[in-house]
Amino acid sequence: MEPVGTLHPSALSVRDLIWRILWDKEKCTLCGKCTAVCPVRAIEIGVHRKRTVDIPIGLQTKPANVYQVYHGIDQVTDLAHSCIGCGMCTYVCPNSAIFAVRNDEIDKLRFHLNQGGEPRRRGGRRNDPGSILDRFKFVRISMLTDPALDAGRHEFEVRTLLGRILPPEEVVRATYENEWIPPVREIYPLIIGGMSFGALSPNMWEGLQMGVAYLNEELGMPVRMCTGEGGCPPRLLRSRFLKYVILQIASGYFGWDEIIHALPEMKEDPCAIEIKYGQGAKPGDGGLLMWYKVNKLIAAIRGVPAGVSLPSPPTHQTKYSIEESVAKMIQSMYMVWGFRVPVYPKISATTTSLAVLNNLARNPYAAALAIDGEDGGTGAAYNVSMNHMGHPIASNIRDAYLTLVKIGKQNEIPLFAGGGIGKNGNLAANAAALIMLGASGVQVGKYIMQAAGGCVGSENDRCNICNIGLCPKGITSQDPRIYRRLDPENVAQRIVDVFLSFDSELKKILAPLGRSTSLPIGMSDALGIDDRDAAERLGIRHVV
Amino acid sequence: MTALQALNVMKEGHDGSGVGIFMTDLGGDLEQFKGSPILSGIFSQDGIRKLDRYMMELGLLTKFKLSIRPTKKPPEGTPKRDVYLIRVYEYPYEWEGMSSEETANRLMKIRVDLRNMGEEDQSMMVFSFWPDVIMIKEVGDPLEVADYLGLDLKGLKARIILAQGRQNTNYGITLYACHPFFIQGYATMTNGENTAFIPIKEYLISRGFPGYMGYQSDSEVFTHILHYSKNILGLGLQEYKHIITPLKDEELLRHPDGPFLRHLKHSCRFLTIDGPNCVIGCLPDKTLFMVQDSKKLRPGIVGGKPGVFAFSSEMCGLEEAIPDRDKSQEFQPMKYDIAYVDSTRTEVKRWNQWEPCTRPH
């Protein structure tokens, strides 16, 4: 071995990275598009010197070295620029001359992404492709004893409720006595979960809003979208489209100055207020918008200076007890809109979810409970939080539902499930399974980004750089040079596609079960799973 | 027997695996005991002894008996039983002056207790304990069973009869799964499979009302929803229909009672039935009704002539029971309708969910 001086412990070869660039010299046109598009500059144009030994026939000329130069691609191995596998290079290459492929063993990169003592942070999701939600089967098929329905031609009422629902006795009494009845929204059971203006690019957000408006106003589907913690653009706050929006308030209170100022000018009430106490991707941790993405626009909406990271506290500053301060916060939010808007908390799935639920059951204003499981996504979080913190959604939502059944309040506090729904593309099947376990509806984020924005992230640590504003598809970037790649009109069209196809698939599940009049919430007899322990844990059929 | 003959005509639609009969507005020997509770069930000798002990302790004394002790060989498929009990009791002295609600709850508690006591050793199966109500249930071909039990015997007469000619075919055969079902004066029987059974059952059980139990059949929930709507919520038959088959969200915008019905729909979301079912029922005021679920996939027809009406799942049953009826007046309720005949038995009345509810809210 030639002397190379000292080797830094973090000096890695392309073999040690997660992704390795394969480049075909024969096909490459040297156009340079791949190096220009790479969001992390993992590849650069390389000038390579190559020696060949030229051995002429005969003895007159002696063999000699011939030095040639060729141009091509070099993969950068320094940590900050290691390939993220997004595949944009492949996308732009006119000759399909370049690919990123996974190295065949566990990378060594992971041991070094803590330079300066700073652990790895990233966007995306838990790096675990498995999902129990994909293993549920719908086993109660209407056969002969009752006819299966025609998913295409039968009428279905695919609607759910968001709001505190009084028990029937109370409804009758309150009607006779002309008393206040809490507001309840009739909405579509698939909700676009909280992805903030800031986490998402303006084009992505605008596309989502347009798609939601079209679904409501042209197709009659009451689809709702949650803002996440980042406020809401001022014009939207003052528009009639606000009624399709669930405003989120979280521990950083970002954007609420703007919302409060818009109150006197609001033409419509928002659909609901979601108080975020927790998030599945990083339970017990607050929101995080890293400085890269805090540009002038975001800073203005959030009421902060530009260019600083915005970590929200893990909990609301005033939350010293669930009995009192959470109850007060819920009531205060009701009061803002004159008790016309439902207010509900969102928590991360945890073994303590039931304690939260029991408290909410006693609070007559809590309009719902959204529980976000460990498979939820995020724009930015510590790697360890995403990969290791949190509780799976299936058993948590089941326990919550059965707790409500026990106290007879399964209809009073609707449960909404989130986290990993459709993570492997099975959106309708996953959603239906959670509804049959007891959820009134589901919240999805990542699936929407993938299907409507073209996000290339995966549970195999592909891309996942939502946190640094370099999203190669322009979904989570705040740099206009990048996000202009995404046309809001196209996003809107894709949102409509997603909801229409979801609706058809959901009906294809409901129809064979013979259900059309009401959503099969808690219809656990329809579910089966091939795992005895899971079946026993969830109180469903074990089928093999 | 007419009712059972009508059932027999519809045999193509049932497998003759059992028979369940609910009788009220009794005539014959039982006419004179209108206000006294009647216990109906199947008892072994041991069960009778247990029953007597239990009733004595409560101070309930037998006033009249019309029990059937079969002596013949039972038809094929029908088990041999000791006694088909029909016993009229006298209220204890302490019950005097008690509110009707309290009396009703005590009667129900006795029925449920006896049922639970008998469940251990199968010595008692109790179907009803209520004034002016008799229920008989058995496995086997309806006509053969009726003949075997001598149901046309003179003393047993009723002006209202609900009869179903089939055991529950979807689950194991148990007499408690046999229609009609009964609770505190309400009886219903159903045609079809209740696909939303589990969530409805869980919701009813979680109401904490002691009579909401059993559920060997998915159809039992229809009786209990009726009871819940009327006795617990204090609503009427029209609201019952709105509870089990609420109008769609958009439809409620156009309904005169829209705001109330919307709240009712929300709060009774777990009681929405998803059918396909045709429900035939009888209220304590002797009104008979028929409703369909929102899919209206099941047959059902109501017709007759003043004084005699039949509610049948198939037209041939009606034809057999009342051939000389005015056919222009018969009615097949669709998804929004209630067809009912009140205790005056003069006409088939119809009500449609698009009409305003006649009860004040």
Boltz contact constraints between the chains, C-beta under 6 A:
constraints:
  - contact:
      token1: [A, 145]
      token2: [B, 170]
      max_distance: 6.0
  - contact:
      token1: [A, 145]
      token2: [B, 193]
      max_distance: 6.0
  - contact:
      token1: [A, 146]
      token2: [B, 193]
      max_distance: 6.0
  - contact:
      token1: [A, 146]
      token2: [B, 276]
      max_distance: 6.0
  - contact:
      token1: [A, 157]
      token2: [B, 248]
      max_distance: 6.0
  - contact:
      token1: [A, 161]
      token2: [B, 266]
      max_distance: 6.0
  - contact:
      token1: [A, 165]
      token2: [B, 266]
      max_distance: 6.0
  - contact:
      token1: [A, 165]
      token2: [B, 267]
      max_distance: 6.0
  - contact:
      token1: [A, 166]
      token2: [B, 267]
      max_distance: 6.0
  - contact:
      token1: [A, 168]
      token2: [B, 233]
      max_distance: 6.0
  - contact:
      token1: [A, 168]
      token2: [B, 267]
      max_distance: 6.0
  - contact:
      token1: [A, 168]
      token2: [B, 268]
      max_distance: 6.0
  - contact:
      token1: [A, 171]
      token2: [B, 263]
      max_distance: 6.0
  - contact:
      token1: [A, 171]
      token2: [B, 267]
      max_distance: 6.0
  - contact:
      token1: [A, 172]
      token2: [B, 233]
      max_distance: 6.0
  - contact:
      token1: [A, 175]
      token2: [B, 260]
      max_distance: 6.0
  - contact:
      token1: [A, 175]
      token2: [B, 361]
      max_distance: 6.0
  - contact:
      token1: [A, 181]
      token2: [B, 263]
      max_distance: 6.0
  - contact:
      token1: [A, 184]
      token2: [B, 266]
      max_distance: 6.0
  - contact:
      token1: [A, 186]
      token2: [B, 249]
      max_distance: 6.0
  - contact:
      token1: [A, 405]
      token2: [B, 202]
      max_distance: 6.0
  - contact:
      token1: [A, 405]
      token2: [B, 206]
      max_distance: 6.0
  - contact:
      token1: [A, 408]
      token2: [B, 206]
      max_distance: 6.0
  - contact:
      token1: [A, 411]
      token2: [B, 269]
      max_distance: 6.0
  - contact:
      token1: [A, 411]
      token2: [B, 270]
      max_distance: 6.0
  - contact:
      token1: [A, 514]
      token2: [B, 195]
      max_distance: 6.0
  - contact:
      token1: [A, 515]
      token2: [B, 195]
      max_distance: 6.0
  - contact:
      token1: [A, 515]
      token2: [B, 274]
      max_distance: 6.0
  - contact:
      token1: [A, 517]
      token2: [B, 272]
      max_distance: 6.0
  - contact:
      token1: [A, 517]
      token2: [B, 274]
      max_distance: 6.0
  - contact:
      token1: [A, 517]
      token2: [B, 294]
      max_distance: 6.0
  - contact:
      token1: [A, 518]
      token2: [B, 272]
      max_distance: 6.0
  - contact:
      token1: [A, 522]
      token2: [B, 199]
      max_distance: 6.0
  - contact:
      token1: [A, 523]
      token2: [B, 198]
      max_distance: 6.0
  - contact:
      token1: [A, 523]
      token2: [B, 199]
      max_distance: 6.0
  - contact:
      token1: [A, 525]
      token2: [B, 198]
      max_distance: 6.0
